[in-house]
Amino acid sequence: MEYVKIFSGSEIIAQAIQTELHQLGIGSRLQNHIQSAVLAGFGTADLAVDVLVDKKDVIQAKLIVSKMVS
């Protein structure tokens, strides 16, 4: 599978998007840069949680994201 980033922002919104995608049958994964930075010993002030989906689901997933964040 080839993953494509469809959203980057706060962890709370990213989790809500992932839940909505799951309910609609679209697989996704979160890439949490904040948690990774903390585990590595340095923090970050960025809202850096990415939602990734399979390349074949990008168009449908982006439509869902645009409805949720607008």
NORGINOR-V800770 format. One record per pair of residues at least 12 apart in sequence whose C-alpha atoms are under 8 Angstrom apart, sorted by the first residue. I is the first residue (numbers start at 1). GAP is how many residues later the second one is. Records with the same first field share a line. If there is no record, write none. Layout:
I = GAP ; GAP
This chain:
1 = 53 ; 54
2 = 52 ; 53
3 = 49 ; 50 ; 51 ; 52
4 = 48 ; 49 ; 50 ; 51 ; 54
5 = 45 ; 46 ; 47 ; 48
6 = 44 ; 45 ; 46 ; 47 ; 52 ; 55 ; 56 ; 59
7 = 43 ; 44 ; 45 ; 58
8 = 39 ; 40 ; 41 ; 42 ; 43
9 = 38 ; 39 ; 40 ; 41
10 = 37 ; 38 ; 39
11 = 21 ; 36 ; 37 ; 38
14 = 16 ; 35 ; 36 ; 37
15 = 15
17 = 34 ; 47 ; 48 ; 51
18 = 12 ; 33
21 = 40 ; 43
26 = 27 ; 31 ; 35
27 = 26 ; 27
28 = 23 ; 24 ; 25 ; 26
29 = 22 ; 23 ; 24
30 = 19 ; 20 ; 21 ; 22
31 = 18 ; 19 ; 20 ; 21
32 = 16 ; 17 ; 18
33 = 15 ; 16 ; 17
34 = 12 ; 13 ; 14 ; 15
